[in-house]
Amino acid sequence: MLLSLLVGTALAADGPWLFGREAIGASGWPSGLMSDTVVQLRAPLHRSDSIVFQDTYAGAGAHLMATPAFLDVGPRLSIQPIDFFDVDVQLGAIQYLQSSYGLMPMDKLGDKLDSDRLEHSEDAISRRALSASVSPTLKVQLGPVVAFDSWSLTLLHIDREDSDEDYVYEPYRDLVVAWDDELFDHQSAILYGGRPDRDRYFRIGPAMRNRWALKSTDRSTAIGPMLAARPAASAWSPTLLGQVLWYAEDSDRVGSMPSVGVLAQWRANQFLRR
């Protein structure tokens, strides 16, 4: 019903548009590759000359995430009632593939290092899963300074079948989780750049990432530098993101190699004719 309401509102409102986002990323420690696609129909909400009501919207559509370890597809709803706050609600049908980078049943926390999982690659399993998540984000831009604080709560159900192990390694969050678990993800950063305009910029600053699973109690905290850059104003130019985060808390990664991630992201808006 909510999906139908949002779509109906978009068709009836002035200025509906199609929104698309494609992100391609790679990471090390843990190793991974990712393609994340979002397509939505969006429409403006209340807008005015006020500084906080210029880019409001509501949208409905779908997402597809593909990695060597799993496929995740489902509906995605988004709303930005004020310019510095938005919320995404997402459902996912997940197919985990049988891979040393995928699901691996475990009887305790730890053993998440790439070398540990490769050593026990014969224990990797293929399973279906369902997820539901809500992700609010608070963001502020003051001249060349950009800050954001993002939270995500995910309810995850993984088909256990006949497994005797109490836990399973989940590759996207790099956590050992229960087969039915509540997962939290918190990320924040403060970035500074010399160009305050939105078309070209280079920003860098400190970032922090917290992840934890409520039932398994596995937890990870990492801190370090993050950068965001858009080298050109062309519509084909991606936004580039990179971070190097050292583990301050983790069951087996503290003192190991830092988490390194790079991401290229493209966004497109196509306004619809009435």
C-alpha positions, 0 to 999 in steps of 0.5 A: 500500500505504501509503495502504491501511495508513493508511486501515485503521489509521484505521478500526480505531483508537478515535476516527477522524475526517474532517478538512477544510481550505479555504484561499483566498489572494491575492498580489501581486508575483507576482500570484495567486489560490488555493484549496487544499482538503484532505480526509482520514480521520485516526486517533490514534496513541499518545497519553498525558498527556505534553505531546508525545503529546496530538494525534498522528495519521495520515491519508490523503486527497486535495488539490485546488489551483485557481488561474487558472494551474493545477489540481493534484489527487492523494493526500495522506498526513499523520502527526504522531507527536509534537505538535510535528512533522508530515510531509505526503507528496503526489502531484499531477497538474497541468494548467497552463493557457495564461495569462500567469500560467502556464507560460512557456518561457525560455532564461535566469533572470530575466524573472519580473516580472509586466510581463515576462510580460504583455509575452510573454503570447503565449509562454504554454503549456499543459502537463501535469505530475507532482509528488511532495513531502515536507514536514516541519514543526517547530513550538513554542508557548511561551505567547504565542510560536509558532515553526515551521520548514517544509521541502518537497522536490518532484520536478517533471516538466513535459511538455516536448513540442517546446519548444526552451527549457531552462527554464520559468517555474513560477507557484506557486513563482515560479521559473524551473525545468528541465522536470525539476527538484528544488525546495526550499521553506523557510519559518520564522517566530517569532510573538508574541501577547498571547493564549496560548489557541488559539481567539482570538489575534493574533500577529505577528513576523519570517518568512523564505522560501527557494526554489530549484531544483536544476537551473536554480539559480534561487533566491529569499530573502525576509524580512519581517513575518508575522501570524496572527489568529483573530478569533473562537472560532466554528467558522465563523471563519477563521484569517487569515494575512498577510505582506509579504516583501522580496526579499534574493536573487532573479534579478530581484526584488531592489529591486522591490515586496515579495511580499504575501500574504493567506490565509483558512483554515478547518478542520473535524473530524467524529468518526465514530461506531463 
